Amino acid sequence: MSFQNGHRQRVKDRFRQEGLDHFEERYVLELLLFYCVPRQDTKELACRLLERFGSIVQVLEASPEELEKVPGVGEGISTFLSLRNAVERYYQIKKAAQQEQILKTPEEYGAYLRHYFRNVRNEEVYLLCLDGKCMVLSCKRIGEGSVNSASVPIRRIVETALNTNATSVILAHNHPSGLAIPSNEDIHTTLLLAQAMRAVDIELVDHLVFGGSDFTSLVQSGYLRMD
């Protein structure tokens, strides 16, 4: 067994025995790279990635285009590293959809919805539909763009809620800038949507604005009154 193969096997064995808790970031990244860089030393590439992005968190959240600016990173490596977060997001969404969940607070709405906006680079809008017992019926992507844009009309949101037989709904969208601060347009559109929902006997319970790992509830912020 060559030194390189021996090193790879030792790192793999350590992971299988201990998990990742005591690994340095470089070794975690090396371990990932083993599976897309066969028969080559991955230490130097792992170090270049960490030097370029600062931490493994930034490496795994970087876009394929950003990753490919690092010498030695081609399409295969950038796709593999980007795939990790995409699979995690897919898994969490599918897992939540398979469970019966009752949501009654902004914190619970946020915990449920945060996976939908994980590493999403464009502004997207989702509608979380609940029944009379606050059980999740569905969470549907309404469109891409801000909630006040022409691509996400209020009519589509209302129709989605009606087609799901929802009793109440929570609107959610993200700010790719990372700032979870509602704009004046967000607030204005929320009030119009609340009025449109009342006309069809559906309650707009809240509107959450996500930015990075944070979110703001328009109800908790006082922009949307719960009568």
RARABEL-V807287 format. One record per backbone hydrogen bond with DSSP energy under -0.5 kcal/mol. NH is the residue of the N-H (numbers start at 1). CO is the residue of the C=O. If there is no record, write none. Layout:
nh->NH co->CO
nh->NH co->CO
This chain:
nh->6 co->2
nh->7 co->3
nh->8 co->4
nh->9 co->5
nh->10 co->6
nh->11 co->7
nh->12 co->8
nh->13 co->9
nh->14 co->10
nh->15 co->11
nh->16 co->12
nh->17 co->13
nh->18 co->14
nh->19 co->15
nh->23 co->20
nh->27 co->24
nh->28 co->24
nh->29 co->25
nh->30 co->26
nh->31 co->27
nh->32 co->28
nh->33 co->29
nh->34 co->30
nh->35 co->31
nh->35 co->32
nh->36 co->33
nh->37 co->33
nh->40 co->37
nh->46 co->42
nh->47 co->43
nh->48 co->44
nh->49 co->45
nh->50 co->46
nh->51 co->47
nh->52 co->48
nh->53 co->49
nh->54 co->50
nh->59 co->55
nh->60 co->56
nh->61 co->57
nh->62 co->58
nh->62 co->59
nh->67 co->63
nh->68 co->64
nh->69 co->66
nh->70 co->67
nh->73 co->70
nh->74 co->72
nh->78 co->74
nh->79 co->75
nh->80 co->76
nh->81 co->77
nh->82 co->78
nh->83 co->79
nh->84 co->80
nh->85 co->81
nh->86 co->82
nh->87 co->83
nh->88 co->84
nh->89 co->85
nh->90 co->86
nh->91 co->87
nh->92 co->88
nh->93 co->89
nh->94 co->90
nh->95 co->91
nh->96 co->92
nh->97 co->93
nh->98 co->94
nh->99 co->96
nh->101 co->99
nh->103 co->101
nh->103 co->134
nh->109 co->105
nh->110 co->106
nh->111 co->107
nh->112 co->108
nh->113 co->109
nh->114 co->110
nh->116 co->113
nh->117 co->113
nh->117 co->114
nh->118 co->115
nh->120 co->117
nh->121 co->119
nh->125 co->143
nh->126 co->172
nh->127 co->140
nh->128 co->170
nh->129 co->127
nh->129 co->138
nh->130 co->168
nh->131 co->135
nh->134 co->131
nh->136 co->101
nh->137 co->129
nh->138 co->129
nh->140 co->127
nh->142 co->125
nh->142 co->140
nh->143 co->125
nh->145 co->123
nh->149 co->146
nh->152 co->149
nh->156 co->153
nh->157 co->153
nh->158 co->154
nh->159 co->155
nh->160 co->156
nh->161 co->157
nh->162 co->158
nh->163 co->159
nh->164 co->160
nh->165 co->162
nh->166 co->161
nh->167 co->130
nh->168 co->130
nh->169 co->203
nh->170 co->128
nh->171 co->206
nh->172 co->126
nh->173 co->208
nh->174 co->124
nh->175 co->210
nh->176 co->174
nh->178 co->175
nh->180 co->178
nh->181 co->179
nh->182 co->180
nh->187 co->183
nh->188 co->184
nh->189 co->185
nh->190 co->186
nh->191 co->187
nh->192 co->188
nh->193 co->189
nh->194 co->190
nh->195 co->191
nh->196 co->192
nh->197 co->193
nh->198 co->194
nh->199 co->195
nh->200 co->197
nh->201 co->198
nh->202 co->197
nh->203 co->167
nh->205 co->169
nh->205 co->203
nh->206 co->169
nh->208 co->171
nh->209 co->216
nh->210 co->173
nh->210 co->208
nh->211 co->214
nh->214 co->211
nh->216 co->209
nh->218 co->207
nh->218 co->216
nh->221 co->217
nh->222 co->219
nh->223 co->218
nh->224 co->218
nh->227 co->225
